[in-house]
Amino acid sequence: MKIICILLIAWTVLVMPLQVQAQSFRYSIRLQEVTFLNDDVNNLRNVNLFPINKDDGSGSYVSNGQPHWTRSQAIKVPIAYQSGTKPRVTAQFKLECSQAIGNQVQIRGNVRNPVNREDTITTFATLDINPVSTGGTNPYTYDLLYDKGTGSNLAKKIRYIENYTIQWEISFDNGSHWNVIDAASNSNTNELYVTWKKPLEEDPSSFFVGAGEYYHLHTLFHLSCTANDGVDIMTNSNIFDHVWKLFDANANRVETNSNLKSRSGEKFVYYNTFNTPSRSSFELIQNPDGQCYAFASLLLHLCKIQGMDIDYLDAAQEIQPDLEAVQACGGRDIQQFQAKFLVKNWNFTNPSNRTDCSKFPIVAVHDTIVSIPYLPNPNRYIFIYSEISDAEGLFGQNNRNPNSFFGAHAVVKFNGKIYDPSYGIAYNSIQEITKNLSAWAYRRFGVSEDFFRRDLNGNGNSTDIFNALFIAPDIQVNKFH
């Protein structure tokens, strides 16, 4: 006797001996959807599957319980598991036959990946399937549910697998014979990220202290896992070193650092515009033009994705110039006097000595209607009178000449060293950073032209009020704290 089964899309011909029904038969089967699960679906504390949020901030790729793969989906939904744990999966199939089938059906799944990634092979358990009739006799139709099948342990390595593909197989005789379910149309493919530990909890706080605005975004998983792909010596130091290589100017001594980019491929730029508002990794991924705070939080958040248990409040450092040198020049009121520093390179002309402090002999003046001398133009400095000029110097991330006039700067402290991800440079101490400065400065608000003994804006009088920078090219004058 033969069972003749009708194909849904294209004929799949499988000839096999049967224990109950001798001879051979034809059938058609289609994979409908796949859902990945925690290893222990009944214990929420034993979570090893981590939701990944979309970079646009609209939430997770899938809601709880929704499938991670369907036949109609347009993208590969990313999934993330903890290393050394077991993935679990539920899959749904549709089967059509011209006659009824028995209850000897079994399904299993296997993952095979490219050469040198043998440790990513996953074997999903063989499960007995109870075909559920959905009606009809010509053909007979069935739903097949592969329910919560557990896979073999993932290797104790951090991994990124661009195409994590489960190849499904079916048996109609209790596992005596197995046939591949059409690989071309019935294999689910997802992007797989394998982390060291459970990523640290999200932190929606809005400022840099502790590196806030941290979310489980796709780009964070991608950068963190690709930087550590294959790492099996999973310690805080080793993982940090691999993450730092994404930023390291010594490893990427080129004008363009192609390592630092979002999952969609947009390069992260340090101060592409001088007045960029991006101050966190979340804002940087939304708008890939970031301040120092954005790059420092990005570095820390890539560590959080791996579950690194370090003191993030201590690691997130904001350095500022000491006030002693400013106070020595009479700047007691911090609202009127602000300490600044200029990152290389700046050029200086002969000072006019129109200052009241010999330590800061050089002057630059800008209008009081703006607090920063590069507005309204967001990409160059605008001075009414100046004895300085900006020049190309220290490269920032993907920027030859970023903003270089600051009152504070965000860096990361780890294992006794200072890491500056905005420029990709590591230092042995905070004070070592001064080697990349052109000058110290302090800004004084509300200075009259009478102070400079000249008509700065050429309007015929010398009583107008401006903001002034007083600059010390001698970097020994001050220090950071």
HELIX and SHEET records of a PDB file:
HELIX    1   1 GLU A  118  THR A  120  5                                   3    
HELIX    2   2 HIS A  218  ALA A  227  1                                  10    
HELIX    3   3 ASN A  236  TRP A  244  1                                   9    
HELIX    4   4 SER A  281  GLN A  286  1                                   6    
HELIX    5   5 CYS A  292  ILE A  305  1                                  14    
HELIX    6   6 TYR A  312  ALA A  315  1                                   4    
HELIX    7   7 GLU A  324  ALA A  328  1                                   5    
HELIX    8   8 GLN A  431  ASN A  436  5                                   6    
HELIX    9   9 GLU A  449  PHE A  452  1                                   4    
HELIX   10  10 ILE A  475  VAL A  477  5                                   3    
SHEET    1   A 5 TRP A  69  THR A  70  0                                        
SHEET    2   A 5 SER A  28  LEU A  37 -1                                        
SHEET    3   A 5 ARG A  88  CYS A  97 -1                                        
SHEET    4   A 5 TYR A 140  THR A 150 -1                                        
SHEET    5   A 5 VAL A 132  SER A 133 -1                                        
SHEET    1   B 6 LEU A  49  PHE A  50  0                                        
SHEET    2   B 6 PRO A  78  GLN A  82 -1                                        
SHEET    3   B 6 ASN A 188  THR A 195  1                                        
SHEET    4   B 6 ARG A 159  SER A 171 -1                                        
SHEET    5   B 6 GLN A 106  VAL A 111 -1                                        
SHEET    6   B 6 THR A 122  ASP A 128 -1                                        
SHEET    1   C 5 LEU A  49  PHE A  50  0                                        
SHEET    2   C 5 PRO A  78  GLN A  82 -1                                        
SHEET    3   C 5 ASN A 188  THR A 195  1                                        
SHEET    4   C 5 ARG A 159  SER A 171 -1                                        
SHEET    5   C 5 ASN A 179  VAL A 180 -1                                        
SHEET    1   D 2 VAL A 269  TYR A 270  0                                        
SHEET    2   D 2 ASP A 289  GLY A 290  1                                        
SHEET    1   E 4 ALA A 316  ILE A 319  0                                        
SHEET    2   E 4 HIS A 409  PHE A 414 -1                                        
SHEET    3   E 4 LYS A 417  ASP A 420 -1                                        
SHEET    4   E 4 ILE A 425  TYR A 427 -1                                        
SHEET    1   F 6 TYR A 385  SER A 386  0                                        
SHEET    2   F 6 ILE A 362  HIS A 366 -1                                        
SHEET    3   F 6 ILE A 465  ALA A 472 -1                                        
SHEET    4   F 6 LEU A 437  SER A 448 -1                                        
SHEET    5   F 6 PHE A 337  VAL A 343 -1                                        
SHEET    6   F 6 PHE A 405  PHE A 406 -1                                        
SHEET    1   G 2 TRP A 346  PHE A 348  0                                        
SHEET    2   G 2 ILE A 388  ASP A 390 -1                                        
END                                                                             
